[in-house]
Amino acid sequence: MNRKWMAWMLAPVLLTFVVGCPKKKPATPPDDSLNVETTTVQPPAASQPATDIDQPSEPAVSDPTEDALSSENMQVVNDEMRRRGFASDVYFQYDESELSDESRDKLARNADLLKGQPQFQLTIEGHADSRGTNEYNLALGERRANAVRSYLSSLGVGAERLRTISYGEERPVCTEEEESCWSQNRRGHMVVTGRANVG
């Protein structure tokens, strides 16, 4: 009996010892983690962007437009001229080589830009749509290119800077056999192709 009684007495003590008492959860770690986050996030945000912003702003001080027009790459020059308002194309009515009022307005803007950049030579291409014979369209393209050249010359662009060539129907920008495409192909196309020997 003594052993049974002893076992009953020791059982709760052993049970308490094995399971143990629940520990209290500390209340400070959430506060510490919040403090740690604010101190680690703020310093990099304040110091790094200032360095990143300062470096790109230095190249922006130089004038990229001057570099573009002095480039040896004529594609870069043409892109910059278009950015400044140069119209690469003027369009013509079917079987016509006479300039419209809209074309004259575009050419007037082009003339102003060209007079401000006397170092550039311009090639004027005459194009036609696919209707008609090759010979006829080559002649029509030539008349269109000459009309553009004459008008630019009348506005003060030196004729020695202007070269013409006709491609007729050989270089279409659109190949569908319908008016919406034909109207895009009836054009005088202008491109800066070199530099004049100035002085």
Secondary structure, DSSP 4 states (H G I P E B T S, - for coil): -HHHHHHHHHHHHHHHHHH-PPPPPPSHHHHHHHHHHHHHHHHHHHHHHHHHHHHHHHHHHS-HHHHHHT-S-HHHHHHHHHHTT---EEE--TT--SPPHHHHHHHHHHHHHHHH-TTEEEEEEEE--SSS-HHHHHHHHHHHHHHHHHHHHHTT--GGGEEEEEEETSS-S---SSHHHHHHHSEEEEEEEEE----
